[in-house]
Amino acid sequence: MIDIQLVREEFPILANKIQLSSCSQSALHRDVKNNINKYIATWENDGMNWELWMEVCEKARMKFAKLINAKTSEIAIVSSVSHAISSIATSLKPKKDKTDFLVSKNDFPCIGHVALSQNNYNIKYADFNNDNLSSIINEKTLLVSVPHVSYYNGAISDLEAIVHHAKEKDSYVFVDAYQSAGQVDIDVKKLNIDFLATGMQKYLLGIPGIAFLYVKEELAETLSPKITGWFGQKNPFAFDGEVVDYAQGAKRFDSGTFPMINGFAADSALDIILEVGVKNIERYLEDLSQFTLDYCEKNNLEIVSPLEPTLKGSNTAIKVDNANFIEEELKKNNILVSARADVIRIAPHFYNTKDDIKFAIDAIKKLV
Ligand SMILES: Cc1ncc(COP(=O)(O)O)c(C=O)c1O
């Protein structure tokens, strides 16, 4: 059970604003701010403290592994999801009859940008929610990319079915979990996923600049990252630029110096999520989803998200003609929502209430 009153006190912004923008940026928790300040203090007072900075980033790596039921050795520290998919796309080696890189039409555009920038793949786009999986994933498919939850309308992908078809055709699966991590339970082992990446900015209560890449244990050492650097080596402090000696496991996908301050934010943000528990968050948000869907319907607002709460994440996307205008107007009234193309996304987290949502929808209704 989430004690909403206690929870809300930990997010100072909620005293003045309604923040419903977790699909873009979640609210700042006191502990995250304090940990960021700890980094600043060590920089200001000690000049530098490499040992502590590295230790905190390593702790964040370990906590992220726990979050998705992976081993710590299966996690790389990267800078963004764009970085993660670039690392994977440039490491795999398409063979003569296996060159297809299947991008989901639901994927965030960075996946398509990275795919189209490669010159050794045949890029195909698929609608995994409607296409026939056994015909789109075939012998030619080397890599399938799918978002766990859509950034646009919050739809949850049927990862079990997609992985099942991919494995039948000996294809790899990359899951972009940026819109699910922190709000929808992830178990990479149960799902048998090959690669998964997420940043910290959305439901994970952190900031951009750090992201995590899961690489399945059996795969990591078969791959030679092309996007690399000294932190991806067995011994970065050997200072030998005349050999490439990749680190063991997914650590070989680390590249340059860790994004230290972002690591401090991630370290405490992950503590909060692990303590509250993703399954509790998921249950709480399902209830808010049902309320949002019902209240939108009552107000005759057009929803482009799935109408069944268990098929969607927190985000409810409302179709509007003037999304950016509405986002700006609501901001003037201390309500934070997120516009994307033709929708306004209402994306609560475990610190939001039904009143927050009602207030936001009432305000939207006046502007459509
Ligand atoms: C699902 C998803 N993937 C990727 C991104 C972009 O990630 P990054 O900026 O870390 O490359 C976003 C950003 O909104 C997103 O929602």
The ligand as an ORCA input file, in Angstrom:
! r2SCAN-3c Opt
* xyz 0 1
  C      10.615      5.415    -25.335
  C      11.735      6.410    -25.493
  N      12.904      6.007    -25.998
  C      13.926      6.853    -26.178
  C      13.817      8.190    -25.856
  C      14.987      9.079    -26.084
  O      16.015      8.661    -25.245
  P      17.469      9.317    -25.254
  O      17.289     10.785    -25.303
  O      18.049      8.837    -23.950
  O      18.194      8.795    -26.427
  C      12.621      8.659    -25.314
  C      12.481     10.074    -24.955
  O      11.424     10.593    -24.708
  C      11.549      7.748    -25.142
  O      10.368      8.144    -24.642
*
